[in-house]
Amino acid sequence: MKDGQVREDYMKDGQVREDYMKDGQVREDYMKDGQVREDYMKDGQVREDYMKDGQVREDYMKDGQVREDYMKDGQVREDYMKDGQVREDYMKDGQVREDYYYEG
């Protein structure tokens, strides 16, 4: 991949790979089985139709922060959110850090 697009191996066993994001673009094949729409990102923001079947709420992003209702049914790891904000290691300068998800 070039131009900082997400590699097709974005997800492996429910973890985000270190090459998830670069330069704020997401490939249209971000996830398999059409779970993420090809218009996932627009101008560095997540579109309200980010995922189908209500897996991500249309208010996913607000002012560059992920809302506390980002995911339903505990699909996001319990340490993903802290006080309704994304963990401090989630985002850095608008990019996803390679330690976004980790075991332990």
C-alpha positions in Angstrom: 0.0 0.0 0.0 1.1 3.5 -0.6 -0.4 7.0 0.2 -1.1 5.9 3.7 -4.1 3.7 3.0 -5.3 1.0 5.2 -3.9 -2.4 4.4 -6.4 -5.2 3.7 -5.0 -7.0 6.7 -6.4 -4.2 9.0 -8.0 -6.8 11.3 -6.5 -10.0 12.5 -8.2 -11.9 15.3 -10.0 -8.8 16.4 -7.0 -6.6 16.8 -6.0 -3.6 14.8 -2.7 -4.0 13.0 0.0 -1.3 13.4 -0.5 -0.3 9.8 -4.2 0.5 10.4 -4.1 4.2 9.6 -1.6 6.6 8.0 -2.5 10.0 6.7 -6.1 9.6 7.6 -7.3 7.5 4.7 -9.1 4.2 4.9 -9.2 1.8 2.0 -12.7 1.0 0.7 -11.9 -2.7 1.5 -11.2 -1.7 5.1 -13.2 -4.7 6.3 -14.5 -7.8 4.7 -18.1 -8.7 4.1 -19.0 -5.0 3.5 -19.1 -4.2 7.2 -17.5 -0.8 6.5 -18.7 1.2 3.6 -16.3 2.5 1.0 -17.2 6.1 2.0 -16.1 5.4 5.6 -13.9 8.5 5.6 -14.5 11.9 4.1 -12.1 14.7 4.8 -10.7 12.9 7.7 -14.0 12.4 9.5 -16.1 9.3 9.9 -19.3 9.4 7.9 -22.6 8.7 9.7 -23.0 5.6 7.5 -19.7 4.2 8.7 -21.1 0.8 9.4 -24.2 -1.0 8.4 -26.7 -2.7 10.8 -26.2 0.0 13.4 -22.9 -1.4 14.6 -21.5 2.1 14.8 -23.8 5.0 15.6 -24.1 7.9 13.2 -22.8 10.2 15.9 -19.5 8.2 16.1 -17.5 11.4 15.7 -18.1 14.8 17.2 -15.4 17.5 17.2 -12.7 14.9 16.7 -13.6 12.8 19.7 -15.4 9.4 19.7 -18.6 9.6 21.6 -19.2 7.3 24.5 -21.9 5.5 22.6 -19.5 4.6 19.8 -20.3 0.9 19.8 -23.2 -1.1 21.2 -23.2 -4.5 22.8 -19.6 -4.3 24.1 -18.1 -4.7 20.6 -15.3 -2.3 21.6 -12.9 -3.5 24.2 -13.7 -2.2 27.7 -10.5 -0.2 27.8 -11.3 1.5 24.5 -13.1 4.3 26.2 -12.3 6.2 29.3 -14.8 8.8 30.6 -16.5 9.0 27.2 -13.2 9.8 25.4 -10.9 7.7 23.4 -7.9 6.4 25.3 -4.9 8.7 25.1 -3.0 6.2 23.1 -5.9 5.8 20.5 -5.3 8.8 18.5 -2.2 10.9 18.0 -2.3 13.9 15.6 -5.4 12.5 14.0 -3.8 9.1 13.3 -4.4 5.8 15.0 -1.4 4.7 16.9 0.0 1.2 16.4 -1.0 0.3 20.0 -4.7 1.1 19.4 -5.5 -2.5 20.4 -3.3 -4.7 22.3 -3.5 -7.9 24.3 -3.4 -7.9 28.1 
